[in-house]
Amino acid sequence: MKKIIFVLCFLIGVSTAFSQGDELQSSFGGRSDSYKKVPQELKVKTSKFFNFLLDSNVTDAYNELMKSSFLVAQNDKMKALENQTHKAFEIYGLLKGFEPVNAEEITKSFIRLRYIGLHTKFPMRWIFTFYKSPSAGWIVTNVKFDDLTEYYFTDE
């Protein structure tokens, strides 16, 4: 079966589509203790996002997640992200649950959270990157989702 990957990546100042490769295999294998160290505010933010998706409310999910982010003002990019999410739901099924996998902290102000989305037909990988802005607090700088869940496992 041909894999269909939906990726939309927002980086500060640049919108780029990309996929993480085999380097993930060595960086984690399953849920780690790193998620325990995630600031509570980010856990709440991502939980709210997924709870909106559980209700199939994609627009509100992204509006809530992108609060305070400069990305929310980029309507064309927000609409593209919503459309890709709807297409992913058509292919992989509706979201029925989510589980944190791990977190990667580059500095106290830059963190990436990884989740597995439990869809009715096939799991999806969800990756969020947050920056703690001195003026706006925690903001999203990157959202990515795809079907490359095999990268959560080590190569044993």
C-alpha positions, 0 to 999 in steps of 0.5 A, a space after each residue: 500500500 502506498 503510504 500517504 503522508 500529510 506533513 505541514 511544518 511551520 517554522 518561524 519565518 518559513 513554512 517547510 514540509 519535512 520528515 524526520 528520518 531514522 535518527 528517531 530510532 536511536 533517540 527513543 523507543 516508546 514512552 520515556 520519562 521525558 514527558 514527566 518533565 514537560 511543563 503542565 501548561 504544554 500538557 494542557 495545551 496539547 490535551 485541549 487540542 486533542 480533545 477538540 479533535 476527538 469531537 471532530 472540531 478541527 478549526 477550534 483545535 488549531 485556534 486553541 493550539 495557536 493562541 498567541 502564536 504568530 501563525 494564527 494570523 497566517 490564514 492560508 497556512 491555518 486553512 491548509 493545516 485544517 484541510 490536511 487534518 480533515 484529509 488525514 481523518 478520511 484516510 486514517 479514521 477519526 481520532 479516538 484517543 491519544 497518548 504521549 510518547 516523549 518530549 525533547 528539550 533543547 533548552 528550557 525555552 524550546 521543547 518538542 512533544 511527540 504523541 501517537 494519535 489512536 485513529 480508527 484505521 491506523 495510528 498517526 504520529 503527532 509532533 508539536 514544537 513549542 517556544 517560550 517567548 519572553 513576551 507571549 509565553 509558550 507558543 507553537 512554532 511547528 506542528 507535524 503529523 504523519 503515518 510514520 509511527 514506526 519511528 517510535 520503535 528502536 531497530 532491534 
